Amino acid sequence: MDKKHKKRIDVLQQKIQKLQQLLAGAKKQPDDPADVPRLEKELAAAHAELVGLKKG
């Protein structure tokens, strides 16, 4: 794994952490009903990319 992959994995892990916090906040206080599905979709995409990078 080269530096580029390691950096991308780090960025994705930070993004996932931030999205999880935003999702938890959106579920507690649903100001916009479209936020929760959008955040869940972004979180799933980030997880999928992370898994793909870790596999090789």
N, CA, C and O atoms as CSV, one atom per row, in Angstrom:
chain,resi,resn,atom,element,x,y,z
A,1,MET,N,N,0.848,-1.175,0.000
A,1,MET,CA,C,0.000,0.000,0.000
A,1,MET,C,C,0.895,1.241,0.000
A,1,MET,O,O,1.781,1.379,0.843
A,2,ASP,N,N,0.657,2.123,-0.938
A,2,ASP,CA,C,1.490,3.309,-1.034
A,2,ASP,C,C,0.910,4.464,-0.197
A,2,ASP,O,O,-0.140,4.338,0.433
A,3,LYS,N,N,1.628,5.578,-0.216
A,3,LYS,CA,C,1.225,6.727,0.600
A,3,LYS,C,C,-0.143,7.258,0.201
A,3,LYS,O,O,-0.916,7.698,1.052
A,4,LYS,N,N,-0.440,7.216,-1.094
A,4,LYS,CA,C,-1.718,7.727,-1.581
A,4,LYS,C,C,-2.886,6.939,-0.985
A,4,LYS,O,O,-3.880,7.521,-0.552
A,5,HIS,N,N,-2.756,5.617,-0.967
A,5,HIS,CA,C,-3.817,4.778,-0.412
A,5,HIS,C,C,-3.968,5.011,1.087
A,5,HIS,O,O,-5.085,5.099,1.595
A,6,LYS,N,N,-2.854,5.109,1.788
A,6,LYS,CA,C,-2.912,5.341,3.233
A,6,LYS,C,C,-3.576,6.678,3.541
A,6,LYS,O,O,-4.391,6.770,4.459
A,7,LYS,N,N,-3.237,7.701,2.788
A,7,LYS,CA,C,-3.820,9.021,2.992
A,7,LYS,C,C,-5.321,8.983,2.724
A,7,LYS,O,O,-6.104,9.551,3.486
A,8,ARG,N,N,-5.725,8.316,1.643
A,8,ARG,CA,C,-7.143,8.230,1.303
A,8,ARG,C,C,-7.913,7.476,2.383
A,8,ARG,O,O,-9.039,7.845,2.716
A,9,ILE,N,N,-7.312,6.423,2.928
A,9,ILE,CA,C,-7.951,5.664,4.012
A,9,ILE,C,C,-8.129,6.553,5.234
A,9,ILE,O,O,-9.189,6.536,5.860
A,10,ASP,N,N,-7.108,7.327,5.579
A,10,ASP,CA,C,-7.205,8.245,6.718
A,10,ASP,C,C,-8.316,9.265,6.500
A,10,ASP,O,O,-9.108,9.531,7.404
A,11,VAL,N,N,-8.373,9.831,5.304
A,11,VAL,CA,C,-9.399,10.828,4.987
A,11,VAL,C,C,-10.796,10.204,5.080
A,11,VAL,O,O,-11.718,10.811,5.624
A,12,LEU,N,N,-10.941,9.000,4.550
A,12,LEU,CA,C,-12.235,8.322,4.600
A,12,LEU,C,C,-12.655,8.013,6.035
A,12,LEU,O,O,-13.829,8.155,6.380
A,13,GLN,N,N,-11.716,7.597,6.865
A,13,GLN,CA,C,-12.041,7.303,8.254
A,13,GLN,C,C,-12.508,8.567,8.980
A,13,GLN,O,O,-13.441,8.516,9.782
A,14,GLN,N,N,-11.863,9.690,8.700
A,14,GLN,CA,C,-12.288,10.953,9.306
A,14,GLN,C,C,-13.671,11.356,8.794
A,14,GLN,O,O,-14.504,11.837,9.561
A,15,LYS,N,N,-13.912,11.158,7.502
A,15,LYS,CA,C,-15.202,11.500,6.908
A,15,LYS,C,C,-16.311,10.641,7.510
A,15,LYS,O,O,-17.398,11.135,7.809
A,16,ILE,N,N,-16.026,9.354,7.684
A,16,ILE,CA,C,-17.005,8.436,8.262
A,16,ILE,C,C,-17.350,8.861,9.681
A,16,ILE,O,O,-18.518,8.862,10.070
A,17,GLN,N,N,-16.339,9.218,10.446
A,17,GLN,CA,C,-16.564,9.654,11.827
A,17,GLN,C,C,-17.442,10.917,11.863
A,17,GLN,O,O,-18.365,11.016,12.671
A,18,LYS,N,N,-17.146,11.863,10.991
A,18,LYS,CA,C,-17.916,13.104,10.929
A,18,LYS,C,C,-19.360,12.822,10.494
A,18,LYS,O,O,-20.304,13.372,11.060
A,19,LEU,N,N,-19.521,11.961,9.484
A,19,LEU,CA,C,-20.866,11.630,9.009
A,19,LEU,C,C,-21.687,10.923,10.080
A,19,LEU,O,O,-22.893,11.146,10.185
A,20,GLN,N,N,-21.046,10.074,10.873
A,20,GLN,CA,C,-21.759,9.381,11.942
A,20,GLN,C,C,-22.265,10.376,12.982
A,20,GLN,O,O,-23.378,10.235,13.489
A,21,GLN,N,N,-21.450,11.385,13.302
A,21,GLN,CA,C,-21.866,12.409,14.251
A,21,GLN,C,C,-23.018,13.238,13.684
A,21,GLN,O,O,-23.984,13.532,14.388
A,22,LEU,N,N,-22.910,13.612,12.402
A,22,LEU,CA,C,-23.968,14.387,11.766
A,22,LEU,C,C,-25.270,13.590,11.700
A,22,LEU,O,O,-26.352,14.138,11.907
A,23,LEU,N,N,-25.158,12.306,11.413
A,23,LEU,CA,C,-26.330,11.448,11.327
A,23,LEU,C,C,-27.010,11.318,12.688
A,23,LEU,O,O,-28.236,11.376,12.784
A,24,ALA,N,N,-26.224,11.146,13.717
A,24,ALA,CA,C,-26.794,11.056,15.064
A,24,ALA,C,C,-27.523,12.349,15.420
A,24,ALA,O,O,-28.612,12.308,15.992
A,25,GLY,N,N,-26.940,13.479,15.093
A,25,GLY,CA,C,-27.582,14.761,15.350
A,25,GLY,C,C,-28.850,14.941,14.538
A,25,GLY,O,O,-29.842,15.471,15.039
A,26,ALA,N,N,-28.826,14.507,13.296
A,26,ALA,CA,C,-29.994,14.632,12.428
A,26,ALA,C,C,-31.136,13.748,12.913
A,26,ALA,O,O,-32.306,14.107,12.774
A,27,LYS,N,N,-30.802,12.601,13.479
A,27,LYS,CA,C,-31.845,11.715,13.999
A,27,LYS,C,C,-32.464,12.281,15.273
A,27,LYS,O,O,-33.662,12.120,15.504
A,28,LYS,N,N,-31.654,12.942,16.100
A,28,LYS,CA,C,-32.167,13.535,17.339
A,28,LYS,C,C,-33.058,14.741,17.053
A,28,LYS,O,O,-34.085,14.934,17.702
A,29,GLN,N,N,-32.656,15.547,16.079
A,29,GLN,CA,C,-33.384,16.770,15.772
A,29,GLN,C,C,-33.611,16.851,14.256
A,29,GLN,O,O,-32.825,17.472,13.540
A,30,PRO,N,N,-34.666,16.236,13.785
A,30,PRO,CA,C,-34.907,16.183,12.336
A,30,PRO,C,C,-35.458,17.499,11.770
A,30,PRO,O,O,-36.665,17.635,11.571
A,31,ASP,N,N,-34.582,18.451,11.515
A,31,ASP,CA,C,-35.000,19.724,10.928
A,31,ASP,C,C,-35.416,19.529,9.478
A,31,ASP,O,O,-36.438,20.056,9.038
A,32,ASP,N,N,-34.623,18.773,8.746
A,32,ASP,CA,C,-34.899,18.516,7.336
A,32,ASP,C,C,-35.052,17.001,7.155
A,32,ASP,O,O,-34.093,16.262,7.378
A,33,PRO,N,N,-36.217,16.535,6.762
A,33,PRO,CA,C,-36.422,15.082,6.628
A,33,PRO,C,C,-35.533,14.424,5.585
A,33,PRO,O,O,-35.366,13.205,5.614
A,34,ALA,N,N,-34.961,15.190,4.669
A,34,ALA,CA,C,-34.104,14.609,3.635
A,34,ALA,C,C,-32.675,14.401,4.130
A,34,ALA,O,O,-31.887,13.726,3.467
A,35,ASP,N,N,-32.332,14.967,5.280
A,35,ASP,CA,C,-30.966,14.860,5.792
A,35,ASP,C,C,-30.575,13.429,6.153
A,35,ASP,O,O,-29.497,12.965,5.780
A,36,VAL,N,N,-31.442,12.735,6.873
A,36,VAL,CA,C,-31.100,11.391,7.355
A,36,VAL,C,C,-30.811,10.432,6.200
A,36,VAL,O,O,-29.772,9.772,6.222
A,37,PRO,N,N,-31.678,10.324,5.195
A,37,PRO,CA,C,-31.358,9.407,4.083
A,37,PRO,C,C,-30.101,9.826,3.313
A,37,PRO,O,O,-29.329,8.974,2.872
A,38,ARG,N,N,-29.896,11.137,3.152
A,38,ARG,CA,C,-28.716,11.623,2.430
A,38,ARG,C,C,-27.446,11.256,3.191
A,38,ARG,O,O,-26.472,10.789,2.600
A,39,LEU,N,N,-27.462,11.471,4.504
A,39,LEU,CA,C,-26.286,11.150,5.312
A,39,LEU,C,C,-26.031,9.646,5.332
A,39,LEU,O,O,-24.880,9.213,5.280
A,40,GLU,N,N,-27.091,8.851,5.406
A,40,GLU,CA,C,-26.932,7.393,5.384
A,40,GLU,C,C,-26.329,6.937,4.065
A,40,GLU,O,O,-25.489,6.037,4.037
A,41,LYS,N,N,-26.758,7.560,2.970
A,41,LYS,CA,C,-26.233,7.207,1.649
A,41,LYS,C,C,-24.742,7.569,1.549
A,41,LYS,O,O,-23.941,6.776,1.053
A,42,GLU,N,N,-24.378,8.763,2.019
A,42,GLU,CA,C,-22.974,9.185,1.993
A,42,GLU,C,C,-22.117,8.278,2.868
A,42,GLU,O,O,-20.993,7.931,2.506
A,43,LEU,N,N,-22.657,7.900,4.016
A,43,LEU,CA,C,-21.929,7.023,4.940
A,43,LEU,C,C,-21.704,5.647,4.309
A,43,LEU,O,O,-20.616,5.083,4.423
A,44,ALA,N,N,-22.714,5.116,3.655
A,44,ALA,CA,C,-22.585,3.810,2.994
A,44,ALA,C,C,-21.560,3.879,1.867
A,44,ALA,O,O,-20.775,2.949,1.684
A,45,ALA,N,N,-21.565,4.968,1.115
A,45,ALA,CA,C,-20.603,5.123,0.021
A,45,ALA,C,C,-19.178,5.208,0.560
A,45,ALA,O,O,-18.259,4.618,-0.009
A,46,ALA,N,N,-18.995,5.933,1.644
A,46,ALA,CA,C,-17.663,6.066,2.242
A,46,ALA,C,C,-17.184,4.715,2.774
A,46,ALA,O,O,-16.017,4.356,2.611
A,47,HIS,N,N,-18.087,3.969,3.411
A,47,HIS,CA,C,-17.736,2.628,3.905
A,47,HIS,C,C,-17.343,1.711,2.755
A,47,HIS,O,O,-16.362,0.973,2.851
A,48,ALA,N,N,-18.099,1.756,1.677
A,48,ALA,CA,C,-17.810,0.906,0.526
A,48,ALA,C,C,-16.452,1.241,-0.083
A,48,ALA,O,O,-15.692,0.342,-0.444
A,49,GLU,N,N,-16.148,2.524,-0.197
A,49,GLU,CA,C,-14.854,2.928,-0.748
A,49,GLU,C,C,-13.714,2.498,0.174
A,49,GLU,O,O,-12.662,2.060,-0.291
A,50,LEU,N,N,-13.930,2.624,1.475
A,50,LEU,CA,C,-12.915,2.224,2.450
A,50,LEU,C,C,-12.633,0.721,2.365
A,50,LEU,O,O,-11.478,0.296,2.384
A,51,VAL,N,N,-13.684,-0.064,2.274
A,51,VAL,CA,C,-13.521,-1.519,2.151
A,51,VAL,C,C,-12.770,-1.866,0.864
A,51,VAL,O,O,-11.890,-2.727,0.855
A,52,GLY,N,N,-13.132,-1.183,-0.211
A,52,GLY,CA,C,-12.460,-1.415,-1.489
A,52,GLY,C,C,-10.979,-1.089,-1.437
A,52,GLY,O,O,-10.164,-1.816,-2.005
A,53,LEU,N,N,-10.623,-0.009,-0.764
A,53,LEU,CA,C,-9.220,0.367,-0.643
A,53,LEU,C,C,-8.446,-0.616,0.238
A,53,LEU,O,O,-7.288,-0.929,-0.039
A,54,LYS,N,N,-9.089,-1.096,1.294
A,54,LYS,CA,C,-8.412,-2.030,2.208
A,54,LYS,C,C,-8.197,-3.387,1.554
A,54,LYS,O,O,-7.227,-4.080,1.864
A,55,LYS,N,N,-9.102,-3.776,0.642
A,55,LYS,CA,C,-8.949,-5.064,-0.044
A,55,LYS,C,C,-7.801,-5.050,-1.039
A,55,LYS,O,O,-7.159,-6.070,-1.286
A,56,GLY,N,N,-7.558,-3.898,-1.594
A,56,GLY,CA,C,-6.407,-3.876,-2.489
A,56,GLY,C,C,-6.605,-3.026,-3.654
A,56,GLY,O,O,-5.713,-2.914,-4.495
